[in-house]
Amino acid sequence: MTSTPSRPQSMAEKILSRRSSTTVYAGDLAVVEVDQVMIVDSIAQSVIGVLADLEATPKFPERVSFVIDHVAPASTVSVAQAQKEAREYATRTGCRLFDVGRGICHQVLVEEKLARPGWIVLGSDSHSTTYGAVAAFGTGMGATDIALAAASGKTWLKVPESVKVTLSGELRPGVTAKDVALEMIRMLGADGATYQSIEIHAGERFSRGERMTLANLCVEAGAKAGLVVPGGEVLTAYGYDFPEWVYPDEGATYVRAVHIDLNTLNARMSAPSEVDNVHDVSALRGLKVDQVFIGTCTNGRLEDLHAAAEVLRGQRVSPHTRLLVIPASSTVMEDALRDGTLLTLMQAGAILGTPGCGPCMGRHQGVLAPGEVCVSTSNRNFIGRMGAADAQIYLASPAVAAATAVAGRIALPEDVREGAVA
């Protein structure tokens, strides 16, 4: 049972206190109960191996989820073998298994309500910060720490300091949560929030999916966690029966404060080969592009596909550009089938893929050849991330990506509507 806080707490401090035996603040070491452990296919063998070395199995198998998403379906015999071992282990121990086609781990856990306000969710993927969209403390860890958490039901960590990001004003047409996140990373820098919790004060703005985009990209500023203060439709629109959301206390301590005026923000894009190399899209307009990829845990949700379809409706993808579209989950794909979004995308020339990570990490389903240029809605544009070391990756919103696919070069949606790229 935690003690009563002696001073105001940030969201991170409050969540970790609730899962600890005592009230904790930034800089304290905390041993905390873990509510969910998520293991992806690309690291499952290593986690299972550590558990075997410990002669342990998951203490609470209902709190452990295996997700086959990073290379799904399997691309090689060795990948297939690793996935087979993950399936067999999950079945044998009673852990959850989300197999090929169910979708990307972070999207699936939120859809399945396996990330909840005040929970601690550990993932064997760095973008586990995504769970902060629903006020869960989500963070990525390596195979050994993940295995220990599964075996014991607990983990230890140093309570991070918090960075406060405050949003004011309203987004202009054509500007999205992805642009807000990229601007935040530009302002903080790629390592500007290393081992800190980014706490985003968004007011009533943004859907759950948009909040997932914001939380997802916090790790690209080095953050240990990304927490979006609850508000708006996330509180009511998704059938949640969560008894208590988590909010920061007034007067909480922050190591740094950043303000973003949404009224003045333009569509943004990260240029190679760092995520914080952010520019106005208009400054990069005209660069020839070989491939466009819409999907990933950052921007593969239904609203993202809607944004792309709105741009692509009645248009055709440039004959010199490939457009890959991979929904973030089977639920997203089914919803996009029902409402006609996938038909619109296919009629425009999009190539659809199995729900999952796709070419994001450069292992299958659309890797880049030497010298190619890609505009992606993903979260990383590092050297060699999606294939050849000299391929170039630009990160943008789904609408900008769709416009670029039509133009065959970097473009804004209004360029397509106005016929400026014909």
Order of alpha helices (4+ residues) and beta strands (2+ residues): alpha-beta-beta-alpha-beta-alpha-beta-alpha-beta-beta-alpha-beta-beta-alpha-beta-alpha-beta-beta-beta-beta-alpha-beta-alpha-alpha-beta-alpha-alpha-beta-beta-beta-alpha-alpha
